[in-house]
C-alpha cells in the first residue's frame, strides 16, 4: 500500500530521558489517524520531529514516497505539513490576517498588499465557516477563536498532512462540532489528519485508526472500530482504570467565603453572589464568554471590580491585586499555562518556587538553595512530574507536566482557597485521576476549591456543588448527585 506519510524507526533522547524509542507508524491519505498516550508518552515529540522543531536521533520520515527531513517549521509547511499546536504561538499585537500570512505577506507595488491579504483570509474563513474579522487584533479574540485562526493558517498552506495537537481543549461543544466538520471536509479532500487528544469520546467518534504510545514506545495501532474506551485506557496506562474519578471522601464544613454582588467594571459580571465552604469543591459551568474565568480573576485581584463584598472567615476583605490575594490565602491556576502560567525561560526549580520566594530568603540577602531543592523534590514526587531534573527548562516538559509544576508552585504557598481554571486541560486520563485525587485530598484537609471546567463529566464527577454561569450572570446552582447535563446546558443558555 502507498501511504501518504511513513514514520520509520524514529528515536529521540533528551538529557536523562528517552522521549522516543524506535517508533514507526503510517498515515493513509484521506484518513484521520489519532495518537493517544499519557503526558510524556512521546506524542507531541514525535510530531515535532516530523515538523522540524526537533531533530530525531535516528529514523526517517517519508512523505508521498520521498524521504524528507525538515530543518524548521517553515520548511515543513512549504512542503505540505502543517501543525495546529495545543499551546497557541501567535503575535498578540497583530491582526488575524497578519498572523495567518506571517512570513509570506502578499506584496504589491508599494509594499505589503493588505487588501489582497484580507481578501485571501476572508476566502479561507468563508470556506471553513469561521465568523472572525480578518482585521481584528489577536489579543481581542477568545481562546477558541484564536484556535480557529490557527486552523485557518494550516489550511492556507494547502497542506497534505495536518497535525492537530489537543485542538478542542478550549472549545465549547458547538465549536467542537464545527471543528469536526472542518476536519471531515479536509479528510474528504484527501488530507491526512493526525489528531492528538486525551478525550476518548472524540477519538472514537472521528478516527479511522488509533495509535497508542507509552513511555516513548508504540504500544499498538488499531482500527478505531475495534476499540473501546476501556481498551484504550489499558493500552495507555498499562493497567485498567476501573473508576474514572476518585471516591469523594471530602465533607464540606462551615462557611469559609461569601461573595456578594460581584460586578466588574466592564460588565463581564453582573451581581454574582455565592458561598464557599471549608473542604468543598465548587464547580463553575457555562459556555465560553459566560464569565467563569472572570469570577476567578476578580477574586484574585486581576480584574477591575465595580462592586462586591467578600467575607472570608467572618472578616471582610478586598483583593486589590494578586499580591494581596496571595497574602489573603488565595491561589490561582490560570487557563492558559503557556501565556500566563509558566515562565518559559526558567527551569523546573525556578518555576516551582517563584511564588514562594520570601520563604527561601536567608538574612534578606540571598535565596537558600537547600529548601528550594527540597520543595521542588516534593512537587516532583507528589505530582509524578516526568523531568530529567530540577534544572531542565520547563518548556522541555509536556503540557501536562507543566501543569503539575504550576499546581506544585501554588500549593507551596499554603493557600486556603484554590482557584483552578481548567486544571486538567490537555492532561491525560491517568494524570487527570491523580490531580482529581489531589484536589479531593486537599478538600478533605479543609482546603476550599473553586474549579472552572469545560468538561461536564469532570464537573459532575469531582464537584460538591456546581454554579452555572450565563451571559455574565449566575443562572443557577445544581447538585451534581441529582442534576443532568441537560439541566446544566439549559441554565448555561438562560441569559445568552
C-alpha positions in Angstrom: 0.0 0.0 0.0 1.2 3.5 -0.8 1.0 5.6 2.3 0.8 9.4 2.4 3.2 9.5 5.3 5.5 6.9 6.7 7.3 7.2 10.0 10.1 4.7 10.4 12.1 3.7 13.5 12.2 7.2 15.0 14.1 7.7 18.2 14.8 10.9 20.2 16.6 11.4 23.5 16.9 14.4 25.8 19.3 14.6 28.7 18.2 11.9 31.1 15.0 11.0 29.1 14.4 8.8 26.1 11.4 10.5 24.6 11.0 8.3 21.6 12.2 4.7 21.2 12.0 3.2 17.7 8.6 4.5 16.8 7.0 3.5 13.4 3.6 4.3 12.0 1.9 5.0 8.7 -0.8 7.5 7.7 -3.1 6.9 4.8 -4.4 9.6 2.5 -7.9 10.8 3.3 -8.0 9.3 6.9 -7.9 10.6 10.4 -5.1 8.9 12.4 -5.3 9.6 16.1 -2.4 9.5 18.6 -3.1 8.7 22.3 -1.0 8.3 25.4 -0.3 9.7 28.8 1.6 13.0 29.1 5.2 12.3 28.3 4.4 9.3 26.2 6.1 11.0 23.2 3.1 12.0 21.0 4.0 15.7 20.7 7.7 15.0 20.5 7.2 12.7 17.5 5.1 15.3 15.7 7.7 18.0 16.5 10.4 15.8 14.9 8.3 15.5 11.8 7.5 19.2 11.8 11.2 20.3 12.1 11.1 21.6 15.6 13.3 18.8 16.9 15.9 16.7 15.1 15.4 13.0 15.6 18.5 10.9 16.7 17.6 8.2 14.2 14.8 7.1 11.9 13.2 8.7 8.8 10.1 10.3 7.5 8.7 9.6 4.0 6.1 11.9 2.5 4.4 10.7 -0.7 7.2 8.3 -1.3 10.0 10.8 -0.8 12.3 10.9 2.2 12.0 14.3 4.0 14.0 15.9 6.8 12.7 19.4 7.6 15.1 21.8 9.3 12.4 24.0 10.6 8.7 24.6 10.7 8.8 26.8 7.6 10.2 24.0 5.5 7.6 21.6 6.8 4.7 24.0 5.9 6.2 24.8 2.5 6.2 21.0 1.8 2.6 20.4 2.8 2.9 19.5 6.5 1.1 21.9 9.0 0.6 21.7 12.7 -2.0 23.2 14.9 -0.3 23.4 18.3 -2.0 22.9 21.7 -0.2 26.0 23.0 -1.0 28.8 20.7 2.0 30.7 19.4 0.7 33.9 18.0 1.7 37.6 17.8 -0.9 39.1 20.1 -0.5 42.7 19.0 -1.0 42.0 15.3 -4.1 41.3 13.3 -5.7 37.9 12.5 -4.7 38.1 8.8 -1.1 39.1 9.6 -0.8 36.1 11.9 -2.1 33.8 9.2 0.3 35.1 6.5 3.3 35.9 8.7 6.5 35.3 6.8 4.7 35.2 3.4 2.8 38.5 3.1 1.5 39.3 -0.4 3.5 42.2 -1.8 2.3 44.8 -4.2 4.0 47.8 -5.9 4.1 49.9 -2.8 4.8 47.1 -0.3 2.6 44.7 1.6 -0.8 44.3 -0.1 -3.2 44.4 2.9 -6.3 44.4 0.7 -5.2 41.2 -1.0 -4.2 39.6 2.4 -7.6 40.5 3.8 -9.4 39.0 0.8 -7.4 35.8 0.9 -8.1 35.4 4.6 -11.8 36.0 4.2 -11.9 33.4 1.4 -10.5 30.8 3.8 -12.8 31.9 6.6 -15.8 31.6 4.2 -14.7 28.1 3.2 -14.3 27.0 6.8 -17.4 28.9 8.0 -15.3 30.9 10.6 -17.1 34.2 11.6 -14.0 36.2 12.5 -12.9 39.7 11.2 -9.6 39.2 9.4 -8.5 42.7 10.6 -9.3 42.0 14.3 -6.3 42.1 16.7 -5.4 38.6 18.0 -5.4 39.7 21.7 -9.1 40.7 21.4 -10.2 37.2 20.5 -11.2 34.4 22.8 -9.0 31.3 23.1 -11.4 29.3 21.0 -11.4 32.0 18.2 -7.6 32.0 18.2 -7.7 28.3 17.9 -9.8 28.6 14.7 -7.3 31.2 13.4 -4.5 28.6 13.8 -6.6 26.0 11.9 -7.2 28.5 9.1 -3.4 29.2 8.9 -2.8 25.5 8.5 -5.4 25.2 5.7 -3.8 28.3 4.0 -0.7 26.2 3.2 -2.7 23.8 1.1 -1.4 21.1 3.4 -1.2 17.3 2.6 -0.8 16.4 6.3 -2.3 18.5 9.1 -1.4 17.7 12.8 -4.0 18.7 15.4 -2.5 18.7 18.9 -5.3 18.9 21.5 -7.4 21.2 19.3 -10.6 21.0 21.4 -9.1 21.7 24.8 -10.6 25.2 24.9 -13.7 24.8 22.7 -17.4 24.5 23.5 -19.5 21.6 22.3 -20.8 23.7 19.3 -17.2 24.8 18.4 -16.0 21.2 18.7 -18.8 20.1 16.3 -17.7 22.9 13.9 -14.1 21.8 14.1 -15.0 18.3 13.3 -16.9 19.5 10.2 -13.7 21.2 9.1 -11.6 18.1 9.8 -14.1 15.8 7.9 -14.0 18.2 5.0 -10.2 18.2 4.9 -10.2 14.4 5.1 -12.7 14.1 2.3 -10.4 16.3 0.1 -7.6 13.8 0.6 -5.7 15.3 3.6 -4.1 13.0 6.1 -5.1 14.2 9.5 -3.0 13.3 12.6 -5.1 14.0 15.7 -3.8 14.1 19.2 -6.3 14.2 22.1 -6.9 12.8 25.6 -10.7 12.8 25.0 -11.7 9.2 24.5 -15.2 10.1 23.1 -13.6 12.3 20.4 -11.1 9.7 19.4 -13.7 7.0 19.0 -16.1 9.4 17.2 -13.8 10.7 14.4 -10.8 8.4 14.0 -10.2 5.8 11.3 -7.1 4.5 13.1 -5.7 5.0 16.6 -2.0 4.6 17.7 -1.3 4.4 21.4 2.1 5.3 22.8 3.5 4.7 26.3 6.9 5.9 27.7 8.2 6.8 24.2 7.3 3.5 22.6 4.5 2.5 20.3 2.1 0.1 22.0 -0.4 -0.6 19.2 -2.1 0.7 16.1 -5.7 -0.4 15.6 -8.8 0.5 13.6 -10.9 2.8 15.7 -13.9 0.4 15.2 -12.1 -2.3 17.1 -11.5 -0.1 20.2 -13.4 0.9 23.3 -12.6 3.4 26.0 -11.5 0.6 28.4 -9.2 -0.9 25.8 -7.5 2.5 25.1 -7.0 3.2 28.8 -5.4 -0.2 29.4 -3.1 0.4 26.4 -2.2 3.9 27.6 -1.5 3.3 31.3 -0.6 -0.4 31.2 -3.5 -1.3 33.5 -7.3 -1.0 33.7 -8.7 2.1 35.3 -12.0 1.0 36.8 -13.1 4.3 38.2 -12.7 7.5 36.1 -12.9 9.7 39.2 -11.6 9.0 42.7 -14.1 8.4 45.6 -15.5 11.6 47.1 -14.2 11.4 50.7 -14.2 15.2 51.5 -17.0 16.6 53.5 -17.8 20.3 53.2 -18.0 22.1 56.5 -18.7 25.6 57.8 -18.8 28.7 55.6 -15.3 30.0 54.6 -16.1 32.5 51.9 -19.1 34.6 50.9 -19.1 36.7 47.7 -22.0 39.2 47.4 -22.9 41.3 44.3 -19.8 40.7 42.3 -19.9 43.2 39.4 -17.0 44.0 37.2 -16.2 47.4 35.7 -16.7 46.4 32.1 -19.9 44.5 32.7 -18.4 41.0 32.2 -20.0 40.0 35.5 -23.3 41.3 37.0 -24.4 40.9 40.6 -22.9 37.4 41.1 -23.3 36.0 44.7 -22.3 32.7 46.1 -20.8 31.0 49.1 -17.9 28.5 49.6 -17.4 26.1 52.5 -14.3 24.6 54.1 -13.5 21.3 52.4 -15.7 22.0 49.4 -15.0 21.7 45.6 -17.3 24.2 44.0 -17.6 23.7 40.2 -18.3 26.5 37.8 -20.0 25.6 34.5 -21.1 27.7 31.5 -20.4 28.4 27.8 -17.3 30.3 26.6 -17.8 34.0 27.5 -20.2 33.3 30.3 -18.0 34.9 32.9 -16.5 31.7 34.5 -12.8 32.9 34.3 -13.8 36.4 35.3 -15.0 35.1 38.7 -11.6 33.6 39.5 -9.7 36.6 38.1 -11.9 39.0 40.1 -11.3 37.1 43.3 -7.6 37.1 42.7 -7.4 40.8 42.0 -6.7 40.6 38.3 -10.0 42.2 37.1 -11.2 45.7 38.0 -14.2 45.2 40.2 -17.0 47.8 40.3 -18.8 46.5 43.4 -18.5 43.4 45.6 -18.5 42.4 49.2 -16.1 39.5 50.1 -16.2 37.9 53.5 -13.6 35.3 54.4 -13.7 33.5 57.8 -16.2 36.1 59.0 -13.9 39.1 58.1 -14.4 41.4 55.1 -11.5 41.7 52.7 -10.6 43.2 49.4 -8.1 41.6 47.0 -6.8 44.7 45.2 -4.1 42.8 43.3 -2.6 39.3 43.2 -0.1 40.1 45.9 -2.9 41.0 48.3 -4.9 37.9 47.2 -1.9 35.6 47.9 -1.5 37.2 51.4 -5.2 36.5 52.0 -4.8 32.8 51.2 -5.9 32.7 47.6 -4.0 30.9 44.7 -4.9 31.0 41.0 -4.1 28.4 38.4 -4.8 30.2 35.1 -6.5 28.7 31.9 -3.6 29.4 29.5 -0.5 27.9 31.2 1.9 28.9 28.4 0.8 32.6 28.3 0.0 33.3 32.0 1.3 30.2 33.9 4.8 29.1 33.2 8.0 31.1 32.9 9.3 29.6 29.7 12.9 30.7 30.1 13.2 29.3 33.6 13.9 25.8 34.8 11.7 23.5 36.9 13.0 24.6 40.3 12.6 28.3 39.5 9.0 27.8 38.2 8.1 25.7 41.2 9.4 28.1 43.9 8.8 31.5 42.2 5.5 32.3 44.1 7.1 31.5 47.4 10.5 33.3 47.3 10.1 35.1 50.6 10.2 31.7 52.4 13.7 31.0 50.9 15.4 34.2 51.9 18.5 34.0 54.1 19.3 37.1 56.1 17.3 39.0 53.5 20.3 38.8 51.3 20.1 35.6 49.2 17.9 32.6 48.4 18.6 29.4 50.3 19.1 26.6 47.8 18.6 23.7 50.1 15.0 24.5 50.9 14.2 25.3 47.3 15.6 21.9 46.2 13.7 20.1 48.9 10.4 21.8 47.9 10.9 21.1 44.2 11.6 17.5 45.0 8.3 17.4 46.9 6.4 18.8 43.9 8.1 16.4 41.5 7.4 13.4 43.8 3.9 14.4 44.7 2.7 15.1 41.1 4.9 12.4 39.5 6.4 15.1 37.2 8.4 13.5 34.4 11.6 15.5 34.1 15.3 14.7 33.8 16.0 17.0 36.7 15.2 20.3 38.5 17.3 22.3 36.2 15.6 21.2 33.0 13.8 24.1 31.3 10.0 23.9 31.8 9.4 24.2 28.1 11.1 20.8 27.6 8.2 19.2 29.5 4.9 18.0 28.1 1.9 20.3 28.7 0.5 18.0 31.5 3.8 18.0 33.4 4.0 21.8 33.1 0.5 22.0 34.7 1.7 19.8 37.5 4.6 22.2 38.2 2.2 25.1 38.4 0.0 23.2 40.9 3.0 22.4 43.0 4.1 26.1 42.9 0.8 27.2 44.4 0.4 24.5 47.0 3.8 25.6 48.4 2.2 29.0 49.3 -0.2 27.1 51.6 -3.4 28.7 50.3 -6.9 28.3 52.0 -8.7 28.8 48.7 -7.5 27.4 45.3 -8.9 29.0 42.2 -8.4 26.4 39.4 -9.2 27.4 35.8 -9.4 24.3 33.6 -6.9 22.4 35.9 -6.8 19.2 33.8 -6.9 20.9 30.3 -4.6 18.9 28.0 -3.8 16.3 30.6 -4.2 12.5 30.0 -6.6 10.2 31.8 -4.1 8.8 34.3 -2.7 12.2 35.3 -6.3 13.6 35.5 -7.1 11.0 38.0 -4.0 11.9 40.1 -4.9 15.6 40.0 -8.5 14.9 40.9 -7.3 12.8 43.8 -5.0 15.6 45.0 -7.9 18.0 44.8 -10.2 15.7 46.9 -7.3 15.1 49.4 -6.8 18.9 49.7 -10.6 19.4 50.3 -10.5 16.6 52.9 -7.8 18.6 54.7 -10.1 21.6 54.8 -8.9 23.5 51.7 -11.7 25.1 49.6 -11.5 24.9 45.8 -13.4 26.7 43.0 -12.9 24.9 39.8 -13.8 26.1 36.3 -14.1 23.4 33.7 -15.5 22.9 30.2 -15.7 19.2 30.7 -19.2 18.3 32.0 -18.0 14.9 33.2 -15.3 16.5 35.4 -17.7 18.9 36.9 -20.2 16.1 37.8 -17.5 13.7 38.9 -15.5 16.0 41.2 -17.6 18.9 42.4 -19.8 19.1 45.5 -21.9 21.9 44.0 -22.0 23.4 40.6 -22.6 27.1 39.8 -23.9 27.7 36.3 -23.0 31.0 34.6 -24.7 32.5 31.6 -24.1 35.9 30.0 -22.1 37.2 33.0 -24.8 36.3 35.5 -25.4 33.4 37.8 -28.1 31.3 36.1 -28.4 28.7 38.9 -26.9 26.2 41.3 -27.2 22.5 41.0 -26.3 19.4 42.9 -24.0 17.0 40.9 -25.7 14.0 42.5 -29.1 14.8 41.2 -28.6 17.1 38.1 -28.1 16.2 34.5 -26.1 17.6 31.6 -29.3 18.7 30.0 -30.2 20.8 33.1 -26.8 22.4 33.2 -26.8 23.3 29.5 -30.3 24.7 29.8 -29.1 27.0 32.6 -26.0 27.9 30.6 -28.2 29.2 27.8 -30.6 31.1 30.1 -29.2 34.6 29.5 -27.5 34.2 26.2 
